[in-house]
């Protein structure tokens, strides 16, 4: 049991003020969430990336509210000290504000999350404001927002032109005005990540947004090497769990076939 204090939205704000980097990771199940929390991660995101790395969909678009609430419950059972944020899936907040409120409330009441994340800048600002007004902490997400992959025509880096750079800064400011506690910046040019980080008082969390962001986030399966699908340029692999599992299973298989497993000690004689 760790004795560290629960991380809140205020903790993250103070970290930005002090220039202390914020460490964020995704988690989709109880035991991984517990391990990441014991390792001192500041924020755990039940990302809709679960749709790809856990559920095996081709994009984040198909994962449903019910599936996301289900896995958020698994993660919240680890009772993380990290701030626990649930990603609102595609279609769960875009239709209208009352749908967004109903679904965000499910993440808090049923899922046990501390807050939610929604994608989009200006066009999501009104929704963010409505959620914040009823007491739900909201994390923004701009740049290469995966739920808009079809609109973008693929996973493309943002902030490449002056127009795109300036529009992203405006998006970040509008989200800040709407009351979001932090903004994820995904796949944007380093200059855009840096300029947004300087333009807002709330913490920016980068994923492919350069080193100047107030914190960084990665998909846990990318970090540990347990997902072989799409691997963007910003991923750094810290472990090769995929091959560790394959090798362990090959050894188990050999032991079963040769009769070496189970031994007398591993049996009830
Ligand atoms: O779904 C997710 O995992 C995310 C992070 C990559 C920011 O949105």
Boltz pocket constraint, residues with backbone or C-beta under 6 A from the ligand:
constraints:
  - pocket:
      binder: B
      contacts: [[A, 26], [A, 45], [A, 46], [A, 47], [A, 48], [A, 49], [A, 50], [A, 87], [A, 141], [A, 184], [A, 207], [A, 217], [A, 218], [A, 219]]
      max_distance: 6.0
